[in-house]
Amino acid sequence: MWIRRILLLSVLLGASCQTLNMPTITPTATATVTPSSTPTATYTATVTYEPPTATATATSTATLTPSITPTPSPVLPPTLTPQAAVGFVFDNWKLVDLPDGALDVLNAPAIAFLNLNNRDTVGDRRTPQPANNIETLYYLPPTSSAGRIPILELATTNGSQIFISANGRSIAYFLEGTPQSTGLYVLDLESRISARILPITSLVQRGMSSQPRWSSDGSRMAIALETGYDLDIYTIGRDGANLQNLTNAGSYDYWPDWSPDGRYMAFVSDRARCPSWVPGEPGACDPLTTDPFPSGGNVYVLELSTGTLNQISDQWTSEPPRWINANQIAFSSGDPAFGDPERKLWLGDVRTMQSREIKLADGTDNPIRLSEAWLADGSAVIYQSVSNNVNELIAIRVDGSLIGRTDEINLPRYGLSTSWSVDGTRIAVGGVNGQCPYGARVLDGNMNFITRGTAPPSMCQPMYSPDGQWLTFTGINPRVDGRVDVYVANPNGSGSVNMTSGLRGTITMLGWVGG
């Protein structure tokens, strides 16, 4: 507290002077002069004035009261704020009006495809038409283009964010709209009930594409979702019941995939490198200092009935694993898109919980192996073998022996799509994403050409039906403004028929369902 004092000093001094008058001498009238007093000189008293030397000081002096010096607070390292975990719901439900016999078409293999902006006011498919943003999912039997069945109509552009079970009876789809409607929905074709089960705003969770995966019978769905600090794999029934968290371990767990018999769940996890992302837990990783978030992991297999978990390989993968059959699972390691000099192919076996690299035994293939397709029994694989100046299509057995190779089909990296027939006697080869310069290309099981068709139509995304009786693909017809249609052919790729010529708008094929 300040105490102020002000001193003002003023000194005024005055003085006066006195004069002494001389006496008057009166003359005496006598002859004798009497000596008079000697006149006294006049004395003038002089007062000398010296002003005082005291100086008035008007400076305020602040007197500080001693204060307590606070103890410095410790500087805490930045911490992660946990994110709110998404909650499952069952809202926005509705009954879907399906045509009679919609489920009957699934007793045999059918083609699932999307049709966007099917609007026609002119009648000539070469004439562009205004968009109406209506997207329809169809199931199409390969025997009749007129037999296509509309399954689901969406009043918004969904793209390909539709995920169908192998038997075709369960469908998950993502919709973006208002906060009250955006999310992941499921449609049960048997009950005809559609409902939102996850109010999420994106299928990308913590930077990972989190696509739903159905069990083969369509009864349960698996999906990876972000929790407070990590990613966990959840399963839920198509009716929204029996929710389970399969991997509540604190690590990043994602890309789930059911084995065809429903016994196992394969997924990718970073737990071998980072046991937990939860602050304070033993061995926890810290993304704010030294630990970047993962972009991949190791492949694990969970036996659902017992909860037994096995790491099937110590190889780091940046892609989802895929089951070939009930006992074998395929995955890769290395990603040339991010500068890796190799991309290796691996085959895991759940009977031994071991995996091995699959490559040509004599080492004459190139280290970058792309766009692989496996024979259903897991005994062989075909892939694109590329380097800076070599681009080959190679088929090998899993023991590394060569089946055949050709450089006749020269497609860009990641621009190849192949499909084995279920009996291994046919291999269809095409392009992807519109990069499809060739007509039908089909080889036999020894890599000899059976069909060398000419475009149009070109062959994109060839897929054999589960029973091996049909080959479907998308074809581009440059004569009609680059229009894409769905075609069906015999296993040799010949005798193709346009199955969607009666529709307008944009066609996207999803694959085979049912059967």
TIFITOR-117156 format. One record per residue (C-alpha): residue in one letter; x, y, z. Coordinates in steps of 0.5 Angstrom, whole numbers, padded with zeros to 4 digits, always signed. Layout:
N
aXYZ;...
END
This chain:
515
m+0000+0000+0000;w+0003+0007-0002;i+0003+0012+0003;r+0004+0019+0000;r+0007+0025+0004;i+0008+0032+0001;l+0012+0037+0004;l+0011+0045+0002;l+0016+0049+0005;s+0015+0057+0004;v+0019+0062+0008;l+0018+0070+0008;l+0023+0074+0012;g+0022+0082+0012;a+0026+0087+0015;s+0026+0095+0017;c+0031+0101+0017;q+0032+0106+0023;t+0035+0113+0022;l+0039+0117+0027;n+0038+0124+0027;m+0044+0129+0029;p+0042+0134+0034;t+0041+0142+0032;i+0047+0146+0035;t+0044+0153+0038;p+0049+0159+0038;t+0050+0162+0044;a+0051+0170+0044;t+0057+0170+0048;a+0064+0171+0046;t+0066+0165+0049;v+0065+0159+0045;t+0064+0153+0049;p+0066+0147+0046;s+0060+0143+0044;s+0060+0136+0043;t+0063+0133+0037;p+0058+0131+0033;t+0057+0124+0032;a+0056+0121+0025;t+0050+0118+0023;y+0049+0111+0024;t+0045+0107+0019;a+0043+0100+0021;t+0043+0096+0015;v+0040+0089+0015;t+0042+0084+0010;y+0037+0079+0008;e+0039+0072+0006;p+0033+0068+0004;p+0033+0061+0007;t+0036+0055+0004;a+0031+0050+0005;t+0028+0047-0001;a+0020+0045-0002;t+0020+0038-0004;a+0014+0036-0008;t+0016+0029-0010;s+0011+0023-0008;t+0014+0017-0005;a+0011+0011-0006;t+0012+0006+0000;l+0011-0001-0003;t+0008-0007+0002;p+0012-0013+0001;s+0008-0018-0003;i+0008-0026-0003;t+0012-0029-0009;p+0007-0034-0012;t+0011-0041-0013;p+0011-0042-0021;s+0006-0047-0023;p+0009-0053-0027;v+0009-0054-0034;l+0005-0060-0036;p+0006-0063-0042;p+0000-0063-0047;t-0005-0069-0047;l-0010-0072-0051;t-0017-0070-0050;p-0021-0077-0051;q-0026-0076-0056;a-0034-0078-0055;a-0035-0085-0057;v-0041-0086-0062;g-0047-0089-0059;f-0051-0094-0063;v-0058-0093-0064;f-0064-0096-0068;d-0068-0090-0071;n-0071-0087-0077;w-0074-0094-0079;k-0078-0095-0084;l-0082-0101-0088;v-0079-0102-0095;d-0083-0103-0101;l-0080-0109-0105;p-0083-0112-0111;d-0086-0119-0110;g-0081-0125-0111;a-0075-0120-0109;l-0072-0125-0105;d-0073-0131-0110;v-0068-0128-0115;l-0063-0129-0109;n-0064-0137-0110;a-0059-0137-0115;p-0053-0132-0117;a-0055-0125-0118;i-0052-0118-0120;a-0052-0112-0116;f-0051-0106-0119;l-0053-0098-0118;n-0057-0094-0123;l-0056-0086-0122;n-0061-0081-0125;n-0065-0086-0129;r-0069-0080-0132;d-0071-0080-0139;t-0076-0075-0143;v-0073-0076-0150;g-0072-0083-0151;d-0065-0083-0154;r-0060-0085-0149;r-0055-0081-0153;t-0058-0075-0151;p-0056-0072-0144;q-0061-0071-0139;p-0062-0067-0133;a-0060-0070-0126;n-0065-0072-0121;n-0060-0075-0116;i-0064-0081-0115;e-0060-0087-0114;t-0063-0094-0114;l-0060-0101-0112;y-0062-0107-0117;y-0061-0114-0117;l-0061-0117-0124;p-0061-0125-0125;p-0056-0126-0131;t-0061-0130-0135;s-0066-0124-0137;s-0065-0116-0137;a-0072-0115-0136;g-0072-0119-0129;r-0068-0114-0126;i-0071-0112-0119;p-0071-0105-0115;i-0069-0106-0108;l-0067-0100-0105;e-0068-0093-0108;l-0064-0087-0105;a-0066-0080-0106;t-0059-0078-0105;t-0052-0079-0109;n-0049-0085-0105;g-0043-0087-0109;s-0041-0094-0108;q-0042-0093-0100;i-0047-0099-0100;f-0045-0106-0097;i-0048-0112-0099;s-0048-0119-0095;a-0046-0125-0099;n-0053-0128-0099;g-0056-0121-0101;r-0061-0121-0096;s-0057-0116-0091;i-0055-0109-0094;a-0051-0103-0090;y-0051-0096-0093;f-0049-0089-0091;l-0053-0083-0092;e-0051-0076-0092;g-0056-0071-0090;t-0059-0067-0084;p-0056-0069-0077;q-0062-0072-0075;s-0061-0077-0081;t-0054-0078-0083;g-0051-0084-0081;l-0050-0092-0083;y-0057-0095-0084;v-0058-0103-0085;l-0064-0106-0089;d-0066-0113-0087;l-0070-0116-0094;e-0073-0121-0090;s-0077-0116-0085;r-0076-0111-0090;i-0074-0106-0084;s-0069-0100-0086;a-0066-0096-0080;r-0060-0092-0078;i-0056-0096-0073;l-0050-0091-0073;p-0050-0083-0073;i-0043-0082-0076;t-0042-0077-0081;s-0037-0081-0085;l-0034-0088-0086;v-0027-0086-0085;q-0025-0087-0077;r-0019-0084-0075;g-0016-0083-0082;m-0018-0091-0083;s-0023-0093-0088;s-0028-0097-0084;q-0033-0101-0089;p-0038-0105-0086;r-0037-0113-0087;w-0043-0118-0086;s-0042-0125-0084;s-0044-0129-0090;d-0051-0131-0088;g-0052-0123-0087;s-0054-0124-0079;r-0049-0120-0076;m-0044-0114-0079;a-0037-0112-0076;i-0035-0105-0077;a-0029-0101-0074;l-0031-0095-0070;e-0027-0089-0066;t-0027-0089-0058;g-0024-0084-0054;y-0017-0086-0056;d-0017-0092-0061;l-0021-0096-0066;d-0025-0102-0064;i-0028-0107-0068;y-0036-0108-0066;t-0041-0113-0069;i-0048-0112-0069;g-0054-0116-0071;r-0058-0113-0077;d-0064-0112-0073;g-0059-0107-0068;a-0059-0112-0063;n-0053-0116-0059;l-0048-0111-0060;q-0041-0113-0058;n-0034-0110-0057;l-0029-0115-0060;t-0023-0112-0059;n-0023-0107-0053;a-0015-0107-0052;g-0013-0099-0053;s-0010-0101-0059;y-0012-0099-0066;d-0016-0105-0069;y-0019-0104-0076;w-0021-0108-0083;p-0025-0113-0080;d-0027-0119-0084;w-0031-0125-0083;s-0029-0132-0085;p-0034-0136-0090;d-0036-0140-0084;g-0037-0135-0079;r-0032-0138-0074;y-0026-0133-0075;m-0026-0125-0075;a-0019-0123-0078;f-0017-0116-0077;v-0011-0111-0077;s-0008-0108-0071;d-0002-0104-0069;r-0002-0107-0062;a+0005-0111-0063;r+0008-0104-0063;c+0003-0100-0059;p+0000-0104-0053;s-0005-0098-0052;w-0006-0091-0054;v-0010-0089-0047;p-0005-0084-0043;g-0003-0087-0037;e-0004-0094-0039;p+0003-0099-0039;g+0007-0098-0045;a+0002-0093-0048;c+0004-0089-0054;d+0004-0081-0054;p+0002-0078-0061;l+0004-0071-0059;t+0012-0073-0058;t+0015-0079-0061;d+0009-0084-0063;p+0006-0082-0070;f-0001-0085-0071;p-0001-0092-0075;s-0003-0093-0082;g-0003-0101-0082;g-0001-0106-0077;n+0000-0114-0077;v-0006-0119-0078;y-0009-0122-0073;v-0015-0128-0072;l-0020-0128-0067;e-0024-0135-0066;l-0031-0132-0064;s-0033-0138-0060;t-0027-0138-0055;g-0024-0131-0056;t-0017-0134-0058;l-0013-0129-0061;n-0007-0130-0065;q-0002-0126-0069;i-0002-0130-0076;s+0004-0126-0078;d+0009-0121-0076;q+0009-0117-0083;w+0006-0110-0083;t+0001-0109-0088;s-0003-0103-0090;e-0009-0106-0093;p-0015-0110-0091;p-0014-0118-0091;r-0019-0122-0095;w-0021-0129-0094;i-0020-0134-0099;n-0024-0140-0096;a-0025-0142-0089;n-0018-0144-0088;q-0014-0139-0091;i-0013-0131-0091;a-0009-0127-0096;f-0006-0120-0095;s+0000-0116-0097;s+0006-0112-0094;g+0010-0106-0097;d+0006-0100-0101;p+0010-0098-0107;a+0005-0092-0107;f+0009-0089-0101;g+0015-0091-0104;d+0016-0098-0102;p+0021-0102-0107;e+0017-0108-0106;r+0010-0111-0105;k+0010-0118-0103;l+0004-0123-0102;w+0003-0127-0096;l-0002-0133-0095;g-0004-0135-0088;d-0007-0141-0085;v-0011-0141-0079;r-0010-0149-0078;t-0003-0147-0076;m-0003-0140-0075;q+0003-0139-0080;s+0004-0135-0086;r+0008-0135-0092;e+0011-0131-0098;i+0008-0133-0104;k+0013-0131-0110;l+0016-0135-0116;a+0021-0140-0114;d+0026-0138-0119;g+0026-0130-0117;t+0025-0128-0124;d+0018-0124-0123;n+0019-0117-0121;p+0019-0115-0113;i+0012-0111-0114;r+0006-0115-0114;l+0000-0112-0115;s-0008-0113-0117;e-0008-0121-0114;a-0013-0126-0115;w-0013-0132-0112;l-0016-0139-0114;a-0022-0141-0109;d-0018-0147-0106;g-0012-0143-0105;s-0007-0147-0109;a-0006-0141-0114;v-0005-0134-0115;i-0005-0129-0121;y-0002-0122-0121;q+0001-0116-0124;s+0009-0116-0124;v+0012-0109-0125;s+0018-0106-0125;n+0021-0099-0128;n+0021-0102-0135;v+0017-0109-0134;n+0010-0111-0134;e+0007-0118-0134;l+0001-0122-0132;i+0004-0128-0128;a+0000-0134-0125;i+0004-0139-0120;r+0002-0144-0115;v+0003-0143-0108;d+0009-0147-0108;g+0013-0142-0113;s+0012-0146-0119;l+0010-0142-0125;i+0003-0144-0129;g+0004-0138-0134;r+0006-0131-0136;t+0004-0126-0141;d+0006-0119-0143;e+0001-0118-0148;i-0004-0115-0143;n-0001-0108-0142;l-0005-0104-0137;p-0002-0099-0132;r+0000-0100-0124;y-0007-0101-0120;g-0011-0101-0127;l-0011-0109-0127;s-0017-0113-0125;t-0017-0121-0126;s-0022-0126-0124;w-0021-0134-0123;s-0027-0138-0125;v-0029-0143-0119;d-0026-0149-0122;g-0020-0146-0124;t-0021-0147-0131;r-0022-0140-0134;i-0018-0133-0132;a-0022-0127-0134;v-0017-0120-0135;g-0020-0113-0135;g-0018-0106-0133;v-0021-0101-0128;n-0024-0094-0127;g-0025-0093-0134;q-0018-0095-0136;c-0020-0101-0141;p-0017-0101-0148;y-0018-0109-0149;g-0025-0113-0151;a-0026-0119-0147;r-0019-0123-0145;v-0020-0130-0142;l-0015-0135-0141;d-0015-0142-0139;g-0012-0145-0133;n-0005-0146-0136;m-0005-0138-0138;n-0007-0140-0146;f-0011-0135-0149;i-0018-0137-0150;t-0022-0131-0152;r-0019-0124-0155;g-0025-0120-0156;t-0025-0113-0159;a-0028-0107-0156;p-0033-0104-0156;p-0035-0106-0151;s-0029-0106-0147;m-0028-0111-0141;c-0028-0108-0134;q-0028-0111-0127;p-0029-0118-0130;m-0033-0123-0124;y-0035-0130-0125;s-0041-0132-0121;p-0040-0136-0115;d-0043-0142-0119;g-0038-0141-0125;q-0043-0141-0130;w-0043-0134-0132;l-0038-0128-0133;t-0040-0121-0132;f-0037-0114-0133;t-0038-0107-0134;g-0037-0105-0141;i-0035-0098-0144;n-0039-0096-0151;p-0035-0090-0154;r-0041-0089-0159;v-0046-0087-0154;d-0042-0082-0150;g-0037-0087-0146;r-0043-0090-0143;v-0042-0096-0138;d-0047-0102-0138;v-0047-0108-0135;y-0046-0114-0139;v-0046-0122-0138;a-0043-0127-0142;n-0041-0134-0142;p-0035-0137-0138;n-0031-0136-0145;g-0033-0129-0145;s-0036-0129-0151;g-0044-0128-0153;s-0044-0122-0148;v-0051-0119-0147;n-0052-0112-0145;m-0056-0112-0139;t-0058-0105-0137;s-0059-0102-0144;g-0066-0100-0142;l-0064-0095-0137;r-0061-0088-0137;g-0056-0085-0132;t-0050-0088-0129;i-0049-0095-0128;t-0044-0098-0123;m-0043-0105-0122;l-0042-0108-0114;g-0042-0115-0116;w-0045-0122-0115;v-0050-0124-0109;g-0054-0130-0107;g-0054-0137-0110;
END
